[in-house]
Amino acid sequence: MRNLEEVLNDINKYINIDKDRQKYASNFVILRDTIFNKLRKGEPFGSIFKGFQLGGSYGDNLKVTKPNEYDLVFHIRFPDNNLIVVRKDNDLPGNVHIDLTKVMEKIRKEKQNEVIYKHLSRWVNDKNYLIINKLQSYFFSCFTKVMQELNNRIDVNNEVFKLRYTRAGPAHTVEVTGDIGFNYSVDFVPGILLEEKQSILPGVGQWEAIPKPLFLAPKDYTSFRASYYREEHKLIGNKHNLKNALRMLKKFRDAHQNMLKMKSYFIKTLFLWKAKEENYTNYWRQSLSLIIIDMFKDMEKSFNQRNLPFFWNSRLNLYEAYSFNVLTEMFKCVQSARETLEKANVELTIPLEPRVYRIFLTMAEIQQSPAKNVTNNNSSPISENNELQPCSIL
């Protein structure tokens, strides 16, 4: 008889994106370089653009299933960037204002910075705080121009791919569509690159201020989200089973319609808090089954309390925008999965095994798994379609 750990290791193969990685990555690199090369020809973009960093799930090596979504932060540095004064937003935990007063005073009469000074003058308010909408409108015009130059298509190895550009939140998203079944998207997210000495938090190294607008924010909104991606990358790196468990929880989320509002960053946040809590222990050397059950408990607790504190400022509740009903539905889904896993960890009976697969896999994936045979032998047919699982796991 198999045990839960063996089943989880079997399920893990459905998370492996290696077989598709090269196909998507090679296309993405050509798209990325083509767009940035064209963007850099314009001013002041060419002068303030200072490289990029792959972020999100792909950058953390936490992507599951297909590598068809990329998060790319492109770094912005203004002349005399070190003169930027970062001011804490007392109204919104985790956010900051970018005060360009000293920068503007320094470059006002500098001939080499004439173009950027004119633009900055339009992008700041009467306090010289950088206005998100003004900055993003400029980037919107830059990306729109590039898409027009490309005629909304790109040639990769003599194959033409259609491009569609949209803007939502902080991201400038380019969707790529090729042959049937091949499509992906890239979120180009601007980040004001700042140094540790400019941070309102100690010991965070280089960081970015991300122009993430609030829903229905005023047009002169100046509050940027502070992003400490490099520090987060360190916190979850080189910790044995941490990333395996994190990917499994993301796979659980992806397999259930009721869980799709649980953002990847929210799941990552649960693991950041656990990594901090277990910083000097061998917690992540435990079996995958024990860690996953424990992390399901943490997720369940967060839904029950209706609170997931932002790792960098616990005053900010990441669930704040979610209704009671949404959180309750996710709570019940996680609770059901956790109870099934706990039973399976004590004794993986024949009826329990397919239920474990149902926690993490879609209907189509179950068709390719050992769970199909186990389930069919027990006269409980599985649908042939690719629908997401409901949460009635028990």
C-alpha positions in Angstrom: 0.0 0.0 0.0 1.3 3.5 -0.9 1.6 6.3 1.5 0.7 10.0 1.2 4.3 11.1 0.5 4.5 8.8 -2.5 1.2 10.1 -3.9 2.3 13.7 -3.4 5.6 13.0 -5.2 3.6 11.5 -8.1 1.3 14.5 -8.2 4.4 16.7 -8.3 5.2 15.7 -11.9 2.1 17.7 -13.0 3.8 20.8 -11.7 7.0 20.3 -13.8 7.2 22.9 -16.5 10.5 21.8 -17.9 9.1 20.1 -21.1 7.5 23.5 -22.2 10.1 25.8 -20.7 12.4 26.2 -23.7 9.6 26.7 -26.3 8.1 29.6 -24.3 11.4 31.0 -23.0 13.0 31.4 -26.4 9.9 33.2 -27.7 9.7 35.4 -24.6 13.4 36.5 -24.9 13.0 37.6 -28.5 9.8 39.5 -27.6 11.4 41.1 -24.5 14.5 42.3 -26.4 12.5 43.5 -29.4 10.2 45.6 -27.2 13.0 47.0 -25.0 15.2 47.9 -27.9 12.4 49.9 -29.5 11.5 51.5 -26.2 15.0 52.7 -25.5 15.1 54.6 -28.8 12.7 57.1 -27.3 13.5 59.8 -24.8 13.4 60.2 -21.9 12.7 56.4 -21.7 16.2 55.5 -23.0 17.9 57.6 -20.3 15.9 56.4 -17.3 15.7 52.7 -18.3 18.2 50.8 -16.3 17.6 47.1 -17.1 15.0 44.6 -15.9 14.5 41.7 -13.6 12.3 38.6 -14.0 10.0 38.5 -11.1 6.8 36.7 -9.9 6.4 33.0 -9.9 8.8 32.4 -12.8 11.6 34.5 -11.2 11.1 32.5 -8.0 11.0 29.2 -9.8 7.5 28.6 -8.5 5.6 28.4 -11.8 3.3 25.5 -12.1 1.9 23.7 -15.1 2.8 25.9 -18.1 5.4 28.8 -18.2 2.9 31.0 -20.0 2.9 34.1 -17.7 5.9 36.3 -17.1 6.3 39.2 -14.7 9.1 41.5 -15.8 10.0 44.5 -13.7 11.8 47.2 -15.7 13.9 49.5 -13.6 13.7 53.2 -13.7 16.4 55.5 -12.3 16.1 59.3 -12.6 19.2 61.6 -12.8 20.7 61.9 -9.3 18.3 59.2 -8.2 20.1 59.1 -4.8 18.5 62.5 -4.0 15.0 61.0 -4.1 13.4 61.3 -0.6 11.1 58.4 0.2 8.3 59.4 2.5 6.1 56.8 4.3 2.4 56.9 3.4 0.7 57.0 6.8 -2.7 56.3 5.2 -1.7 53.1 3.4 0.6 50.6 5.1 3.3 49.3 2.9 3.2 52.3 0.6 5.5 55.3 0.0 5.6 58.7 -1.7 8.4 59.5 -4.1 9.6 63.1 -3.3 11.6 64.5 -6.3 12.2 68.0 -4.8 16.0 67.6 -4.5 16.3 65.9 -7.9 14.3 68.7 -9.6 16.4 71.4 -7.9 19.7 69.7 -8.9 18.9 69.1 -12.6 16.7 72.2 -13.3 19.5 74.0 -15.2 21.5 71.0 -16.4 21.6 71.0 -20.2 22.0 67.2 -20.4 18.9 66.7 -18.3 16.7 69.2 -20.1 14.3 66.6 -21.6 13.8 64.6 -18.5 13.3 67.7 -16.4 10.5 68.8 -18.7 8.8 65.5 -18.3 9.3 65.3 -14.5 7.8 68.8 -14.2 4.6 67.3 -15.8 4.7 64.2 -13.7 4.9 65.7 -10.2 2.3 67.6 -8.0 2.8 70.8 -6.1 4.8 68.9 -3.5 7.1 67.4 -6.2 5.6 63.9 -5.4 5.7 61.7 -8.4 2.1 61.1 -9.7 1.4 57.5 -10.7 -1.1 58.3 -13.4 1.2 60.8 -15.2 4.1 58.4 -15.1 2.0 55.5 -16.3 0.4 57.5 -19.1 3.8 58.3 -20.5 4.7 54.6 -20.4 1.4 53.8 -22.1 2.3 56.1 -24.9 5.7 54.4 -25.3 4.3 50.9 -25.4 1.5 52.0 -27.8 4.0 53.5 -30.2 6.1 50.3 -30.1 3.0 48.1 -30.8 2.2 50.3 -33.8 5.7 50.1 -35.1 5.5 46.3 -34.8 2.1 46.3 -36.4 0.9 44.2 -33.4 2.9 41.2 -34.5 6.4 39.7 -34.1 8.4 37.2 -36.2 10.1 34.5 -34.3 12.0 31.9 -36.3 9.9 32.7 -39.4 6.7 32.2 -37.5 4.4 35.2 -37.0 2.8 35.8 -33.6 0.0 38.2 -32.9 0.5 40.8 -30.1 -2.2 42.5 -28.0 -1.3 45.3 -25.6 -3.4 46.2 -22.5 -2.8 48.1 -19.3 -4.2 47.1 -15.9 -3.0 47.9 -12.4 0.8 48.6 -12.5 1.4 46.3 -15.5 1.7 46.9 -19.2 0.6 43.5 -20.5 1.5 42.1 -23.9 -0.4 39.0 -24.9 1.3 36.7 -27.5 -0.8 34.3 -29.6 0.6 31.8 -32.1 -0.5 28.4 -33.2 -3.4 26.6 -31.5 -2.5 26.0 -27.9 0.5 28.4 -27.8 -0.1 31.7 -26.1 1.5 33.5 -23.2 1.5 37.0 -21.6 4.1 39.3 -20.3 3.5 41.9 -17.6 5.9 44.7 -18.0 5.9 46.5 -14.6 7.8 49.7 -14.0 9.7 49.9 -10.8 11.6 53.0 -9.4 14.9 51.4 -8.4 16.0 52.7 -5.0 18.8 51.9 -2.5 18.6 50.5 1.0 19.4 53.9 2.6 16.3 55.3 0.9 14.0 52.6 2.4 11.7 53.1 5.3 12.7 49.6 6.4 16.2 48.6 7.5 18.3 45.8 5.9 16.3 45.3 2.7 19.0 46.1 0.1 17.9 47.5 -3.3 14.2 47.7 -3.7 11.5 49.1 -6.1 8.6 51.5 -5.7 5.9 50.1 -7.9 3.1 52.4 -9.3 0.3 50.2 -8.1 -2.9 52.3 -8.2 -5.8 51.8 -5.8 -9.3 51.1 -7.3 -11.0 54.4 -8.0 -7.9 56.3 -6.9 -7.8 60.0 -7.8 -5.9 61.1 -10.9 -3.2 62.8 -8.8 -2.6 59.6 -6.7 1.1 59.5 -5.5 1.3 56.4 -3.3 3.6 53.7 -4.6 3.8 50.1 -3.3 7.2 49.3 -1.8 8.5 46.0 -3.3 11.3 44.0 -1.7 11.4 41.1 -4.2 15.2 40.5 -3.8 14.8 40.0 0.0 11.7 37.7 -0.5 13.8 35.7 -3.0 16.4 35.2 -0.4 14.0 34.3 2.3 12.4 31.4 0.4 15.5 30.2 -1.3 17.7 27.2 -0.4 15.1 25.8 2.1 14.8 22.2 1.0 11.1 21.4 0.7 9.8 25.0 0.9 9.4 25.5 -2.8 8.0 22.0 -3.4 5.3 22.7 -0.9 4.6 26.2 -2.2 4.2 24.9 -5.7 1.8 22.2 -4.4 -0.4 24.8 -2.7 -0.5 26.8 -5.9 -1.5 23.7 -7.9 -4.3 23.1 -5.4 -5.4 26.7 -6.0 -5.3 26.3 -9.8 -7.4 23.1 -9.6 -10.4 24.6 -7.8 -12.7 27.3 -9.2 -13.5 28.5 -5.7 -9.8 29.2 -4.9 -8.9 31.3 -7.9 -9.1 34.6 -6.0 -6.2 33.3 -3.8 -3.4 35.2 -5.6 0.0 33.7 -6.0 1.6 36.4 -3.9 -0.9 35.6 -1.0 0.3 32.0 -1.0 3.9 33.2 -1.1 3.2 35.5 1.8 2.0 32.5 4.0 5.4 30.9 3.2 7.3 34.1 4.0 5.8 34.3 7.4 6.5 30.6 8.0 10.1 31.0 6.8 10.6 33.8 9.3 9.0 31.8 12.1 11.2 28.7 11.3 14.3 30.7 10.4 16.7 28.7 12.6 15.1 25.3 12.6 15.0 22.2 10.3 11.3 22.7 9.6 11.8 22.6 5.8 13.7 19.3 6.0 10.5 17.5 7.1 8.5 15.3 4.7 6.5 17.1 2.0 3.3 15.7 3.4 3.8 17.1 6.9 4.8 20.6 5.5 1.8 20.7 3.1 -0.7 19.8 5.9 0.8 22.4 8.1 0.7 25.1 5.4 -3.0 24.1 4.7 -3.6 24.8 8.4 -2.0 28.2 8.1 -4.0 29.1 5.0 -7.2 27.8 6.7 -6.5 30.0 9.8 -5.9 33.1 7.7 -9.3 32.6 6.0 -11.0 31.9 9.3 -9.5 35.1 10.8 -10.1 37.0 7.5 -6.7 38.4 7.8 -3.4 37.9 5.9 -0.9 40.5 7.0 1.5 41.9 4.3 4.9 40.5 5.2 6.6 43.9 5.1 3.9 45.8 7.1 1.5 43.7 9.1 -0.9 46.6 9.4 -1.9 45.9 5.8 -4.4 43.0 5.4 -4.0 41.5 2.0 -7.6 40.1 2.2 -9.1 43.5 2.9 -10.9 43.8 -0.5 -12.5 40.3 -0.2 -16.0 39.8 0.9 -17.1 37.6 3.8 -18.6 35.1 1.3 -15.5 34.8 -0.8 -13.3 34.1 2.2 -15.8 31.7 3.7 -15.9 29.7 0.5 -12.1 29.5 0.3 -12.0 28.5 4.0 -14.4 25.6 3.5 -12.4 24.4 0.4 -9.1 24.5 2.3 -10.6 22.9 5.4 -12.0 20.0 3.3 -8.7 19.4 1.6 -6.7 19.6 4.9 -9.0 17.0 6.6 -8.6 14.7 3.6 -4.8 15.0 3.7 -4.7 14.4 7.5 -6.7 11.2 7.1 -4.6 10.0 4.2 -1.4 10.7 6.2 -2.6 8.4 9.0 -3.7 5.7 6.5 -3.9 6.0 2.7 -6.9 3.7 2.1 -8.0 2.8 -1.4 -11.0 5.2 -1.3 -8.8 8.1 0.0 -6.2 7.9 -2.7 -8.2 9.4 -5.5 -9.5 12.1 -3.2 -5.9 13.2 -2.6 -5.4 13.5 -6.4 -8.6 15.5 -6.6 -7.1 18.0 -4.2 -4.4 19.0 -6.6 -5.4 17.9 -10.1 -7.9 19.0 -12.7 -10.2 16.5 -14.3 -8.0 16.2 -17.4 -4.9 15.6 -15.3 -6.7 12.9 -13.2 -7.4 11.1 -16.5 -3.6 10.7 -16.9 -2.9 9.8 -13.2 -3.1 6.5 -11.3 -6.2 7.9 -9.6 -8.2 7.1 -12.8 -7.7 3.4 -12.3 -8.3 3.5 -8.6 -11.5 5.5 -9.1 -12.8 3.4 -11.9 -12.2 0.2 -9.9 -14.5 1.7 -7.3 -17.2 2.5 -9.8 -17.0 6.3 -9.5 -16.4 7.6 -13.0 -14.4 10.8 -13.7 -15.4 13.3 -16.3 -13.4 13.5 -19.5 -13.5 17.3 -19.6 -10.9 19.7 -18.3 -13.1 21.4 -15.8 -11.7 22.6 -12.5 -12.6 20.5 -9.4 -15.3 21.5 -7.0 -14.3 21.5 -3.3 -16.4 18.6 -2.2 -13.3 16.5 -1.7 -14.5 14.6 1.3 
